[in-house]
Amino acid sequence: MPRPRKWRKVCCLPDNKRFGPLNASIKQESFITMTVDEYETIRLIDLEGLIQEECADKMNIARTTVQRIYNDARKKLAESLVNGKALMIEGGDYKLCDGDEKTCGSGSCRKHRCGRGLREEAKKTDANQKEDDH
C-alpha cells in the first residue's frame, strides 16, 4: 500500500483558473489540467524568484518533490502554449495556509496581499476541506 500523500501548503488560490487560445473553440479533449500545487511552484519559483529549497520550505514538502512538481507544471505550460491547448488549474493535494505561520511573513505569501473576496473564498475552501477531512 503506497504512503499517503503529504498536503502541500498553498498561500492563495489563483485569481483565474482557465487560460487558453482566444481564436479557437475549445473542446474538452484539448484541455490540460494543472493542479493548484503545480501552480504554486510556478508562482514561487518563476514569479517570486525563490530557489527550489525556499519553495519547498514554504510548501512544507521536500525539495525533490518541488523539483518533480515544478517540472510537471512547466511541461504542462509548454504543451498549452506550443500546442494551443487550454489550461485549467484545479485539484491536487494542497491545503491553504492561514497566513499566521512564520514562513508566511515574507512578501511571497499572497494571503497577505489578496483582496477581501479572495480571503473569503479561501476561508470557504478551508472550511470545506476541513469538513472533508472529518
Protein Blocks (a to p, Z undefined) as FASTA:
>chain_A
ZZdddddddfbdcfbfcdcdfkbccdfklpccddfklmmmmmmmmmnopafklmmmmnop
afklmmmmmmmmmmmmmmmmmnopacddeejjddddehlamklmpmklmklmpcfklmmm
mmmmmmmmmmmmZZ
